[in-house]
Amino acid sequence: MQKLVATDHSVQISGLQKQFTRHDSGEVNRVIDDVSFAVPKNSFFTLLGPSGCGKTTTLRCLAGLETADSGEIWMNGQAVFSAAAGRDVPPDSRPIAMVPQSYGIWPHMKVFDNAAFPLRYGRKTYPRPETQRRVLTMLEQVGLSEYADRWSTQLSGGQQQRLALARALLCEPEVLLLDEPLSNLDAKLRSQLRAELRSFQQKFGVTTIYVTHDQGEALAMSDTIVVMNRGRIEQIGSPSEIYDSRRRGSWPTSSAAPTSSPECSTGRRAPATGWSTPKRPSGWCDASDSPHHPHRPPPARKCPCASGLRTSASSLRHGRPRAPTGSRRAS
């Protein structure tokens, strides 16, 4: 197993492997298969891949929520996990903060108390006046200062995402782990918050590892992207390198790589990708999957006649279509 040695990296993973065994059938599923990479300090690093590719399990191993079967994990030059040495630092002793997919906001606490939790009970605690100052300052920076006295359940999805991010940043982590934090939001809010998230990361200068299956998010936010499929790393590069290689259809060595790229509805060929399943491989920008595909035609407007309704000027003025002929109720 090759050991990664570097001084300007916040996280180094070497030869990581993790498998699960079904109790009923004894079937072994290797979800992480010899994964190795290094995350530069103060960078935005993304693990990208389809569902079941091992990206979230890799993140959970980094957080200490899962124990790998083999390999090593280093953070800022210190080993937090080593299977060979029998070392496994518990999650609360690792220099991390994590925002899960469901945000992890406590419904029985107000906004201020949610954000103040790591300063009261975390690795480093502060007196009450300093805690109040730090929390109010952070809530101001994420645009939630006026909601400090509200219950967390009264916040919208986007506001809860900001609160979860504020609480994580108040831990003063060396590495911030984000597990698809925007997946529960609508498309418009997701686009807005990913720009805010990238802005916060640059402002605070914290190393961030982001997990997503959305190619648009990865290309828009990342400094470095790791493309994963079936537990293995297929490609590592900058967003432009990843995009260009997928557009050209070039592939790293992988048994999951399709031999040709699917054709979109306009007749042009979409770039190949590893977004595939054993039954139906799909394209990197498959027109049937991505609403942002540049070659996808606009959705056709449905004519009221198609549903058996007949419109008229009078019915439109009253805001309702007329019933189809022959379907009037008997008097």
Secondary structure, DSSP 8 states (H G I E B T S, - for coil): ------SSEEEEEEEEEEEEE-TTT--EEEEEEEEEEEEETT-EEEEE--TTSSHHHHHHHHHTSS--SEEEEEETTEEEEETTTTEE--GGGSSEEEE-TTTT--TTSBHHHHHHHHHHHSSS---HHHHHHHHHHHHHHTT-GGGTTSBGGGS-HHHHHHHHHHHHHHT--SEEEEESTTTTS-HHHHHHHHHHHHHHHHHHT-EEEEEES-HHHHHHH-SEEEEEETTEEEEEE-HHHHHHHHHHT---S-TT--SS--B-TTS-B----S---SS----TT-TTT-TT-TT--------GGGGT-B--HHHHHTT--B--TT-----
